[in-house]
């Protein structure tokens, strides 16, 4: 007997699949439990309509995901965390919810926090490349800046104020006893600054 499975059954087939089984198995087990139905013309026509509708919905969902990806892919968003002075380790942790909110506030695009692919919460200042899995076939990448209350990414000066090769920046740094950072450290604590004793 040919039947249409109403749900996926191990070693038999997937939901919506037409399979052939013994008459007794269908009548005594599958049909009473509503796990399958007879694959007659009416049922097959209905199945075809359902599959066409599902395919159209899937294509629509994918199209919407592609539009979202085009708006956020490559964007830089920022989250502010709390740290002790001179430290890069956060008091709390940045979660997928925080990233989703940062995406919304920066780009105006609302994404489900479940699409933000964090293997684990972020616990340090720095810059991170984050995958946003919008659809089975569509994803986007964003740059996440995790800064502290002063706008630092783990360096001695806010990124907006650091100008490489600038004499003014070098002079300011020298006056404070600091070195100009070329990159924001990703995971290490900043090295302590040794004070230079004053000359007599």
C-alpha positions as CSV (number, residue, x, y, z in Angstrom):
1,X,0.0,0.0,0.0
2,X,1.2,3.5,-0.8
3,X,0.9,6.0,2.0
4,X,1.9,9.7,2.7
5,X,3.7,10.2,5.9
6,X,2.3,12.9,8.2
7,X,5.5,13.1,10.1
8,X,9.1,11.8,9.8
9,X,9.4,8.2,11.0
10,X,12.9,6.7,11.5
11,X,13.9,4.1,8.9
12,X,10.7,4.7,6.9
13,X,10.7,8.3,5.5
14,X,10.3,12.0,6.0
15,X,7.2,14.0,6.5
16,X,5.3,14.4,3.2
17,X,7.1,11.5,1.6
18,X,5.2,8.8,-0.3
19,X,6.3,5.3,0.7
20,X,5.0,1.8,0.2
21,X,4.3,-0.3,3.3
22,X,2.5,-3.5,4.2
23,X,-1.3,-3.1,4.4
24,X,-1.4,-4.5,8.0
25,X,1.3,-2.1,9.2
26,X,-0.6,0.9,7.7
27,X,-4.0,-0.1,9.0
28,X,-3.0,-1.4,12.5
29,X,-0.3,1.1,13.4
30,X,0.2,4.1,11.1
31,X,-3.4,5.1,10.4
32,X,-4.7,4.7,14.0
33,X,-1.9,6.9,15.3
34,X,-2.4,9.4,12.4
35,X,1.2,9.0,11.4
36,X,0.2,8.6,7.7
37,X,-2.7,8.7,5.2
38,X,-3.6,6.8,2.1
39,X,-1.8,8.0,-1.0
40,X,-4.9,8.3,-3.2
41,X,-5.5,11.0,-5.9
42,X,-7.1,13.4,-3.5
43,X,-4.3,13.1,-0.9
44,X,-1.6,13.4,-3.6
45,X,-3.2,16.5,-5.1
46,X,-3.4,18.1,-1.6
47,X,0.2,17.1,-0.9
48,X,1.4,18.8,-4.1
49,X,-0.4,22.0,-3.2
50,X,1.1,21.9,0.3
51,X,4.6,21.5,-1.1
52,X,4.1,24.3,-3.6
53,X,2.9,26.6,-0.7
54,X,5.9,25.6,1.5
55,X,8.3,26.2,-1.3
56,X,6.9,29.7,-1.9
57,X,7.1,30.5,1.8
58,X,10.7,29.3,1.9
59,X,11.6,31.5,-1.0
60,X,9.9,34.5,0.6
61,X,11.8,33.9,3.8
62,X,15.1,33.6,2.0
63,X,14.4,36.8,0.1
64,X,13.7,38.7,3.3
65,X,16.9,37.3,4.8
66,X,18.9,38.5,1.8
67,X,17.6,42.0,2.2
68,X,18.5,42.1,5.9
69,X,22.0,40.7,5.1
70,X,22.6,43.4,2.5
71,X,21.9,46.1,5.2
72,X,24.1,44.7,8.0
73,X,26.9,42.8,6.3
74,X,30.2,44.4,7.0
75,X,28.8,47.0,9.4
76,X,30.6,47.9,12.7
77,X,28.5,48.0,15.8
78,X,29.6,48.9,19.4
79,X,28.6,47.5,22.8
80,X,29.7,49.2,26.0
81,X,30.8,47.0,28.9
82,X,32.1,47.7,32.4
83,X,35.6,47.0,33.5
84,X,38.0,47.9,36.4
85,X,40.3,50.7,35.6
86,X,43.2,49.6,33.3
87,X,41.7,46.1,32.8
88,X,40.2,44.5,29.7
89,X,38.1,41.9,31.4
90,X,34.5,42.8,31.7
91,X,32.6,42.6,34.9
92,X,29.7,41.0,33.1
93,X,29.5,39.4,29.6
94,X,28.3,40.4,26.2
95,X,25.6,38.1,25.0
96,X,23.7,37.5,21.7
97,X,20.9,39.7,23.0
98,X,23.4,42.6,23.5
99,X,24.7,42.1,20.0
100,X,21.2,42.0,18.5
101,X,20.4,45.2,20.3
102,X,23.6,46.9,19.0
103,X,22.7,45.9,15.5
104,X,19.3,47.4,15.8
105,X,20.5,50.7,17.3
106,X,23.3,51.1,14.7
107,X,21.6,49.9,11.5
108,X,17.9,50.0,12.4
109,X,17.6,46.4,11.4
110,X,16.0,44.1,14.0
111,X,17.4,40.6,14.1
112,X,16.5,37.6,16.3
113,X,19.1,37.1,19.0
114,X,19.1,33.4,18.1
115,X,20.6,34.3,14.7
116,X,23.7,35.8,16.4
117,X,26.2,33.0,16.4
118,X,28.2,33.4,19.6
119,X,30.0,30.2,20.7
120,X,30.2,31.7,24.2
121,X,29.6,35.1,25.8
122,X,32.3,37.8,25.2
123,X,34.1,38.7,28.4
124,X,36.9,41.0,27.2
125,X,37.2,44.3,25.4
126,X,38.3,44.2,21.8
127,X,37.0,43.8,18.2
128,X,35.3,40.6,17.2
129,X,34.0,39.3,13.9
130,X,30.4,38.0,14.5
131,X,28.4,35.7,12.2
132,X,24.7,36.4,11.9
133,X,22.9,33.3,10.6
134,X,19.8,34.8,9.0
135,X,18.7,31.8,7.0
136,X,19.8,28.3,6.1
137,X,21.4,29.8,3.0
138,X,22.0,33.4,4.0
139,X,24.3,34.9,6.6
140,X,26.1,38.2,7.3
141,X,29.2,39.2,9.2
142,X,29.5,42.2,11.4
143,X,32.4,43.8,13.3
144,X,31.6,44.1,17.0
145,X,33.6,46.6,19.1
146,X,33.4,45.9,22.8
147,X,34.5,49.1,24.6
148,X,34.5,50.2,28.2
149,X,32.8,53.2,29.8
150,X,35.5,55.5,28.5
151,X,35.2,54.2,24.9
152,X,38.4,52.2,25.2
153,X,38.9,48.9,23.3
154,X,41.7,47.8,25.5
155,X,44.2,50.5,24.5
156,X,45.4,53.5,26.4
157,X,43.6,56.1,24.2
158,X,40.1,56.0,22.7
159,X,40.3,54.9,19.0
160,X,38.9,58.2,17.8
161,X,41.8,60.1,19.4
162,X,44.7,57.9,18.3
163,X,46.3,59.3,15.1
164,X,49.3,57.2,13.9
165,X,52.3,59.2,12.9
166,X,50.8,62.4,14.4
167,X,53.4,64.5,16.2
168,X,50.6,65.9,18.4
169,X,49.5,62.4,19.4
170,X,53.1,61.4,20.1
171,X,53.7,64.5,22.3
172,X,50.5,63.9,24.2
173,X,51.3,60.3,24.8
174,X,54.9,61.1,25.9
175,X,53.5,63.7,28.3
176,X,51.3,61.1,29.9
177,X,54.0,58.4,29.9
178,X,52.0,56.3,27.5
179,X,52.8,54.5,24.2
180,X,50.5,54.9,21.2
181,X,48.8,51.6,20.5
182,X,48.7,50.3,17.0
183,X,46.0,47.8,17.5
184,X,43.4,47.0,20.1
185,X,44.4,43.9,22.1
186,X,41.8,41.1,21.7
187,X,42.2,39.2,24.9
188,X,45.3,40.2,27.0
189,X,45.4,42.7,29.8
190,X,47.3,45.9,29.0
191,X,50.9,45.8,30.3
192,X,51.4,47.9,33.4
193,X,53.2,51.3,32.8
194,X,56.4,51.8,34.7
195,X,56.9,55.3,36.0
196,X,60.2,57.0,35.1
197,X,61.9,58.4,38.1
198,X,62.4,62.2,37.9
199,X,66.0,63.3,37.3
200,X,67.6,65.3,40.1
